[in-house]
């Protein structure tokens, strides 16, 4: 297994950050994989996978680059850079760091991910620029149209993880973050099930970066010196998928009769409460403001259609029996209307 020795100061100084570039890389990895983890992701793939494949079919060098960079064992370091530790980094600012990758470093990173020599097609100096162009295409075509909602989901995940951290501590929070990662005790964090030498994270910056696709990886930045990565890294990151309760977009929309009865906003909230959710999650899923969600939940609660209960520091809202019957009757009616 692979693990990091993380001292208390490094863990205490770690932070959650939002990264548009990490979101684009996660989408690129999903397109490269070509399979979906849930219904919402499958719909996104159906909309964008043909265009992505056409893009690579017309550019065999970039197609070979992606195939060499995204490997089951290892990703090419320059294509999965450590996100910037800023509150609101722009995609363009993050992408510029990748664009400046020296040609020798890009080739060396690809050889490492391939675990062997580069094919002749990739022995060239424009690899970083080609990777940048592809990620810009992925961002513009497949991420940017959805970014406002995705960003809300990411921010909601950060709020939920931070609350979880305050309630249960680092061990529980880290264990639930990504497959194969768990706290081993004695300052050891297992980051992957595969074996590689342990790394000591002392006096460095540690970042946790949520993305909405079902993708996960670890990365660190090693500043190049004379065309080689020789210095110890000073920033490390764990990129992990947001909670499935937030990103899976396979719910049924509120029916028109239910919306006419309750109002569209309240009908949408009641329909979403098929499983208990916090106000933060509901804000992320609906795009409504926090104040609006709070007002509608109060009205639903006063109408005995929802209840709330505390779970640690979070408050979860859920349907009452009356709420279940009301939503169920509307869905059954919609199904019956569609028969024949």
C-alpha positions, 0 to 999 in steps of 0.5 A, a space after each residue: 500500500 501507499 501511505 504518507 507520514 503526516 505530522 500533526 502540524 501538517 494535518 492541522 494546517 491542511 485545508 479544503 479548496 475548490 479547483 476548476 482545473 481539477 474539475 476539468 481533469 476529473 471530467 477528462 478522466 471520465 471521458 477517457 474512461 468512457 463509463 459512468 458511475 451513476 445516472 447523472 454522469 451517464 447523461 453527461 457522457 451521452 451528451 459529450 463523449 461523441 464530441 470528445 472522441 471526434 476531437 481525439 480522432 482528428 488529433 492522433 498526437 493528443 490522443 496518444 498523449 492522453 493514453 500515455 498520461 492517464 494510466 491505471 497505475 499512475 497519472 502523468 504529474 504535469 497533467 494532474 497538477 496540485 491545485 492552487 491554495 486560493 479561495 477562488 482560483 480561475 481556470 485560466 490562472 490554474 491552466 497557465 501553470 500547466 502550460 509552462 511545463 518545460 518540454 523535458 519535464 512533460 516527456 519525463 512525466 509521461 515516461 514515468 506514467 508509461 513505466 517505459 520509453 515514450 513512443 516516437 509520436 510523443 518525442 516532441 516539445 509541444 506536449 504541455 501545450 497540447 494538454 492545455 488545449 485539450 483541457 481548455 476544450 474539456 472545460 469550455 464544452 463539458 464543464 463550464 455550462 454546468 459550473 455554477 451548479 457544480 461549484 455549489 455542490 463542491 462548496 456544499 461538500 466542503 461544508 459537510 466535510 468540515 462539519 464532519 471533521 468537527 464532529 468525528 475528527 480526522 480519522 473518520 473524515 479521511 476514511 470516508 473521503 476516497 476509496 482506498 484511503 484510510 487513517 492507519 494511526 501513528 500519523 500514517 495516512 494510507 492514500 492508495 492500496 497499491 504499493 510505493 515508498 512512504 512519503 513524509 509530509 512535514 513542513 508542507 501544505 496539504 490540500 483536499 480538493 472535491 470534484 463532482 465526477 466520480 474520480 480521485 487521485 493524489 498529486 504533489 508539485 515538485 519544482 523542476 530544476 534544470 529540466 528535472 524534478 529533483 527537489 522535495 515537493 512542498 504542496 500535496 493534494 488529495 482529489 476526491 469525489 463529492 458525496 453521491 447524495 449531492 451529485 447523482 442526478 437521477 431523481 424525478 422532477 416535481 410533478 406539475 400538480 404537486 407544483 400547482 398545489 405547493 408552489 414549484 420551489 416547495 414541491 421541488 424540495 419535498 420531492 428531493 427529500 426522498 432521503 434526509 438532507 441538510 439545507 446546504 445540500 438542498 441549496 446545492 441541488 436546487 440553486 435556491 438561496 439559503 434563505 429561500 430554502 429555509 423559508 420553504 422548509 419552515 412552511 413544509 414543516 408547519 404543514 406537517 409534510 416534513 420533519 427535522 432531526 439533529 445529527 451531530 452539528 447538522 440538521 437533517 430534513 425528511 418527509 413525514 408520512 403525509 409528505 410521502 403519501 402526497 409525493 407518492 400519489 403525484 408520482 403514481 398519477 404521473 405514471 398512470 397518465 403516461 400508460 398507453 
